[in-house]
Amino acid sequence: MGLNATLMTAGRSLELFTAGIQVSGQNVANANTPGYVREELNLGTNTPYEAGGLILGTGARDNGIRQQLDYHLEQQLHAANTDAGSAEIRSEVYGRLELILGELGSGDLSSQLNAFSASINEVVNQPELISNRQVVLQEGAQLATSIQDIRANVDRARNGLTSDVKGFVDEINGLVDSIAKLNTQIVRQESAGLNGSQAGGLRSERLTALNRLSELIPIRTVELKTGSIDVHSGSDFLVLNGNSQHLETETKSDRGVITNEVVFSKTKASFVSTSGELGGAIDARDNILGTFADDLDTYTQAVIQEVNLIHASGEGLKGYESVTSTNAIEDTSASLNAAGLGLTPKHGSFEIKIYDQATEATITTRINIDLDGLNGNDTSLDDLQAALDAIGNLSASIDNRGQLTLSADAGYEIKFSNDTSGTLAALGINTFFQGKDSNDIAVNETLKKDPFLFAAGLGNGPGDNLNAQSLATFFTKPSGRLGNASLDDFYSGVTSQIASSSAAESALATGFNSFHNSLSGLRLQNSGVSLDEEAINIMELQQSYAAAARIISTVDELFNVLLSI
């Protein structure tokens, strides 16, 4: 039994050392393969036996080929992937927003506002010059164009992120399918009685998919005894007990832009995380850019409404022969403060003047706007039209779009003053700007065609600059629509906040990337292939193989001695 046992032990050793060399060869071959995890042949001592009062060993046995992987480190790396992915996208979007705003350039919005304000001051200084009024219209148009351009660029950036979200969802679904398929293959291979060996190549492929998935969305993984891995994101699952779940996008509209919402395909739960590249893209689109769009609208609405409120009570160098409101009302029977106008009228009145070009006589009529909510007789557009139509040498009508048109008889002009209700500005009559927000702000088309209608005065002749003075001082006055900040202060606050948030997000991205790189370095030390170590292992295995072969040769010589007796 002794020589036979020795021969069997040596023969088994040759098999083990051959397998060890093969494993090292596999490691060397994949030293530069992305995501490859070093494999190792685990050896154990075989069960000894008793013979002649001695307990003799029976050599070594293999306990399987297994990957050298720190699962706790992998979980940390997945979390770092997620944090770095979202921070990188947010930092990039902040940088893009700063470029859109162009605050370091000479054509930024603050400069445009200052130029518009300066042009009005020129009218204050020389109100009789029509050229000064033309410059006001030009600068106002440039300001409106700049605002629209900024909004258009922000909307384009949001549209781009919506496309990115769709691309990320498609990639996530592909990775989920790949992981589910690899789970099946790994379970099949590892359950085939392979002495505890792992399907290293398949596991490395799955690990690569998990790493990429963790860059896109936050994940938690649980490895089962079968070798399969369950993958969760938030409170929902992506891969669970052989089942998989995709993400879906549902189209919606947000702030005038077509966007998408991400939901889980089976549970229909919303994906709400702001982590990972997917969460970062959604957060950047809806919160970073979306919030700026809201701020830009707030700023623009303040410009439109405050300028129009002042302008609507003033007079130009001439009156209107005909004027149509730029804003429409769908339900003309509704009270004006419930008609859905951008600027809500209030209880008050305004004056309308009918000027006789021949006699230079002016007849002034006060129009009361009843919006006190009492007696059920609040003023509607229909009521206003009837009151105006009753004025001599003036006709008033409402078209099928809900716009009010006032027309003077031949030889007469229409002028306005003392609007305490805000009705004229709300409807868009005798206003400087038209539009409701940053999407459509523009100089009133009627003014653009006739600069003489620019209301610089209050009806005291060509040298009257009283209304222009009110317009000029508005820019530096606190506005209730802006939280009691001036236009300049509000916009400066918005841009300063963006700059500080951009710097903070950039620093955060740098920190997350540094932490991620540190973890990746640890993973490389634990699971990567060292060619020097593999060379040493191969040399040791080669020497061990030679020793085992020498044992076989020795046993063979001993058998020959026995046979020769």
BAKEKOL-617652 format. One line per 10 residues: number of its first residue (from 1); their letters; for each residue x, y, z negated of C-alpha. Coordinates in steps of 0.5 Angstrom, whole numbers, plus 500, padded with zeros to 3 digits. Example, Ala and Ser with C-alpha at 12.3 -4.5 7.8 and 13.67 -1.06 7.14 Angstrom:
1 = AS = 525:491:484; 527:498:486 $
***
This chain:
1 = MGLNATLMTA = 500:500:500; 506:505:498; 509:505:505; 502:505:509; 500:511:504; 506:515:505; 505:514:513; 498:516:513; 500:522:508; 505:525:513 $
11 = GRSLELFTAG = 501:523:519; 495:528:516; 500:533:514; 502:533:522; 495:535:523; 494:540:518; 501:544:520; 499:543:528; 492:546:526; 496:552:522 $
21 = IQVSGQNVAN = 500:553:528; 494:554:532; 491:559:527; 497:563:527; 497:563:535; 490:565:535; 492:571:530; 498:573:534; 493:573:541; 488:577:538 $
31 = ANTPGYVREE = 493:582:534; 491:588:538; 483:586:539; 479:591:536; 475:588:530; 478:582:530; 479:579:523; 485:575:521; 484:568:520; 487:563:515 $
41 = LNLGTNTPYE = 487:555:514; 485:554:507; 489:548:504; 488:544:498; 491:538:494; 488:531:496; 485:526:491; 491:522:488; 490:515:487; 493:510:481 $
51 = AGGLILGTGA = 498:504:483; 503:500:479; 501:505:473; 503:511:477; 498:517:479; 501:518:486; 499:524:491; 495:523:498; 498:529:501; 494:536:503 $
61 = RDNGIRQQLD = 487:537:506; 484:543:509; 478:547:506; 476:550:513; 479:556:517; 476:562:514; 476:570:515; 480:574:511; 475:579:509; 473:584:503 $
71 = YHLEQQLHAA = 466:584:503; 465:590:498; 470:594:502; 466:592:509; 460:595:505; 464:602:503; 466:602:510; 459:602:513; 457:607:508; 463:612:510 $
81 = NTDAGSAEIR = 461:610:518; 454:613:516; 457:619:513; 462:621:518; 457:620:524; 452:625:521; 457:630:519; 461:630:526; 454:631:529; 452:637:525 $
91 = SEVYGRLELI = 458:640:525; 458:640:533; 451:643:533; 453:648:528; 459:650:533; 455:650:539; 450:654:535; 455:659:534; 457:659:541; 450:661:543 $
101 = LGELGSGDLS = 450:667:538; 456:669:541; 457:674:535; 464:675:536; 463:678:543; 461:684:545; 454:682:548; 451:679:542; 444:681:539; 446:686:534 $
111 = SQLNAFSASI = 450:690:539; 443:689:543; 439:692:538; 444:698:536; 444:700:544; 436:700:544; 436:704:537; 441:709:540; 437:710:546; 431:712:542 $
121 = NEVVNQPELI = 435:717:539; 437:720:545; 430:721:546; 429:724:540; 435:729:542; 432:730:549; 425:728:549; 423:732:555; 428:728:560; 425:722:563 $
131 = SNRQVVLQEG = 432:719:564; 432:718:557; 426:714:557; 428:710:563; 434:708:559; 430:706:553; 426:701:557; 432:698:560; 435:697:553; 429:694:550 $
141 = AQLATSIQDI = 429:690:556; 436:688:555; 434:686:548; 428:682:550; 432:678:555; 438:677:550; 433:674:545; 430:670:550; 436:667:553; 438:665:546 $
151 = RANVDRARNG = 432:662:545; 432:658:552; 439:656:550; 437:653:543; 431:649:546; 436:646:551; 441:644:546; 434:641:542; 432:638:549; 439:635:549 $
161 = LTSDVKGFVD = 439:632:542; 432:629:544; 436:625:549; 441:623:545; 436:620:540; 433:616:545; 440:614:547; 442:612:540; 435:608:539; 437:604:545 $
171 = EINGLVDSIA = 444:603:543; 441:601:536; 436:596:539; 441:593:543; 446:592:537; 440:589:533; 439:584:538; 446:582:539; 447:581:531; 440:577:531 $
181 = KLNTQIVRQE = 443:572:537; 450:572:533; 447:570:527; 443:564:531; 450:562:534; 454:562:527; 449:558:523; 449:553:529; 456:552:529; 458:553:521 $
191 = SAGLNGSQAG = 452:548:520; 455:542:524; 459:539:518; 466:543:520; 469:542:513; 467:550:511; 470:553:517; 467:559:519; 466:561:526; 471:567:526 $
201 = GLRSERLTAL = 470:569:533; 463:570:533; 463:573:526; 468:578:529; 464:580:534; 458:581:529; 462:585:525; 464:590:530; 457:590:532; 455:592:525 $
211 = NRLSELIPIR = 461:597:524; 458:601:530; 451:600:528; 453:603:521; 456:609:525; 449:610:528; 444:609:522; 445:607:514; 445:600:513; 445:595:508 $
221 = TVELKTGSID = 447:587:509; 446:581:505; 450:575:508; 446:568:506; 449:561:505; 448:559:512; 452:565:515; 447:569:517; 446:576:515; 440:580:514 $
231 = VHSGSDFLVL = 441:588:516; 436:593:512; 436:600:513; 433:604:508; 427:601:505; 425:597:512; 429:591:515; 432:590:522; 434:583:522; 431:579:516 $
241 = NGNSQHLETE = 431:571:516; 431:570:523; 427:576:525; 429:582:528; 425:589:529; 427:595:533; 426:602:533; 421:606:537; 421:613:539; 414:617:540 $
251 = TKSDRGVITN = 413:623:543; 411:630:540; 411:637:541; 415:641:536; 416:649:536; 415:649:544; 420:643:545; 418:636:547; 421:632:542; 421:625:539 $
261 = EVVFSKTKAS = 420:621:532; 423:615:531; 419:609:528; 420:602:526; 417:598:531; 413:593:527; 412:596:520; 411:603:524; 414:606:518; 418:613:520 $
271 = FVSTSGELGG = 425:613:520; 427:619:515; 434:618:514; 439:624:516; 445:620:515; 449:616:521; 449:619:528; 441:618:529; 439:621:523; 445:627:524 $
281 = AIDARDNILG = 442:628:531; 435:629:528; 437:633:523; 441:638:527; 435:638:532; 429:639:527; 433:643:522; 439:646:524; 437:649:531; 429:648:529 $
291 = TFADDLDTYT = 430:653:523; 434:658:527; 428:658:532; 424:659:526; 428:665:524; 429:668:531; 421:668:532; 421:671:525; 426:677:527; 423:677:534 $
301 = QAVIQEVNLI = 416:678:531; 418:683:527; 421:687:533; 415:686:537; 410:688:531; 413:694:528; 415:697:534; 408:696:537; 405:699:531; 409:705:532 $
311 = HASGEGLKGY = 408:706:539; 401:704:539; 399:711:535; 403:715:540; 403:719:546; 407:719:553; 408:725:558; 401:722:561; 396:718:559; 393:712:562 $
321 = ESVTSTNAIE = 388:711:568; 387:704:566; 390:699:561; 389:692:560; 391:688:553; 397:684:554; 394:679:549; 387:675:550; 382:672:545; 379:666:546 $
331 = DTSASLNAAG = 373:667:542; 371:674:543; 365:674:538; 370:672:532; 372:678:528; 378:681:530; 382:678:524; 380:671:525; 381:671:533; 388:668:533 $
341 = LGLTPKHGSF = 392:674:534; 400:674:533; 399:681:529; 392:681:524; 388:687:525; 386:690:518; 380:694:516; 381:701:518; 380:705:525; 384:708:531 $
351 = EIKIYDQATE = 383:715:535; 382:714:543; 382:721:547; 379:722:553; 383:728:557; 380:732:563; 386:733:568; 382:739:571; 380:743:564; 386:740:560 $
361 = ATITTRINID = 381:739:555; 381:733:550; 375:729:547; 377:725:541; 373:719:538; 374:715:532; 373:708:533; 372:704:526; 375:697:525; 370:694:520 $
371 = LDGLNGNDTS = 374:688:517; 372:688:510; 369:682:510; 362:685:507; 355:684:510; 357:679:515; 358:685:520; 366:685:521; 368:688:528; 369:683:534 $
381 = LDDLQAALDA = 372:684:541; 365:684:543; 363:690:538; 370:694:540; 368:693:547; 361:696:546; 364:702:542; 369:704:547; 364:703:553; 359:708:550 $
391 = IGNLSASIDN = 365:713:550; 364:718:556; 368:718:562; 371:711:559; 369:704:561; 371:698:557; 370:691:559; 372:684:557; 375:679:563; 374:671:563 $
401 = RGQLTLSADA = 381:670:559; 379:675:553; 383:681:555; 380:688:554; 381:693:560; 379:700:559; 378:705:565; 378:712:565; 373:716:570; 377:719:576 $
411 = GYEIKFSNDT = 380:726:574; 381:723:566; 386:720:562; 386:715:556; 391:717:550; 391:714:543; 393:716:536; 392:714:528; 391:707:529; 391:705:521 $
421 = SGTLAALGIN = 388:698:523; 393:695:527; 388:693:533; 391:697:538; 398:693:537; 395:687:536; 391:687:542; 397:689:546; 394:696:548; 399:702:549 $
431 = TFFQGKDSND = 405:698:546; 412:697:548; 413:690:548; 409:684:550; 409:677:548; 409:673:541; 415:671:539; 422:669:542; 420:665:548; 416:671:551 $
441 = IAVNETLKKD = 418:677:549; 419:683:554; 417:690:555; 410:692:557; 409:691:564; 405:697:565; 411:701:561; 416:698:566; 412:701:572; 411:708:569 $
451 = PFLFAAGLGN = 416:711:564; 412:717:563; 407:712:558; 413:711:553; 410:714:547; 415:719:544; 411:724:541; 404:725:538; 401:729:543; 404:736:542 $
461 = GPGDNLNAQS = 407:736:549; 414:734:553; 418:736:547; 414:732:542; 419:727:539; 415:725:533; 413:718:535; 420:717:537; 423:719:530; 419:714:527 $
471 = LATFFTKPSG = 421:709:532; 429:710:531; 428:710:523; 424:703:523; 431:699:525; 434:701:518; 428:701:514; 426:694:510; 420:690:513; 415:686:509 $
481 = RLGNASLDDF = 415:681:515; 423:680:514; 422:679:506; 424:687:505; 430:686:509; 432:691:515; 432:688:522; 440:688:522; 440:686:515; 436:680:517 $
491 = YSGVTSQIAS = 440:678:523; 446:679:519; 444:674:514; 442:669:519; 448:669:523; 452:669:516; 449:663:513; 450:659:520; 457:661:520; 458:659:512 $
501 = SSAAESALAT = 454:652:514; 458:651:520; 465:652:516; 462:647:510; 459:642:515; 466:642:519; 470:641:512; 465:636:510; 466:632:517; 474:633:516 $
511 = GFNSFHNSLS = 473:630:509; 469:624:511; 473:622:517; 479:622:512; 476:618:507; 474:613:513; 481:613:515; 483:611:508; 478:605:508; 480:603:515 $
521 = GLRLQNSGVS = 487:603:513; 485:598:507; 481:594:512; 487:593:516; 492:591:511; 487:586:508; 484:583:515; 489:586:520; 494:581:523; 501:583:522 $
531 = LDEEAINIME = 506:580:527; 511:579:522; 507:575:517; 505:571:522; 512:569:525; 514:567:518; 508:563:517; 510:559:524; 517:558:522; 515:555:515 $
541 = LQQSYAAAAR = 509:551:519; 515:549:524; 519:547:518; 514:543:514; 512:540:521; 519:537:522; 519:535:515; 513:531:515; 516:528:522; 522:526:518 $
551 = IISTVDELFN = 518:522:513; 515:518:519; 521:517:521; 524:515:515; 518:510:514; 519:507:520; 526:505:519; 524:502:512; 519:498:516; 524:496:520 $
561 = VLLSI = 528:494:514; 523:490:512; 521:486:518; 529:484:519; 529:481:512 $
***
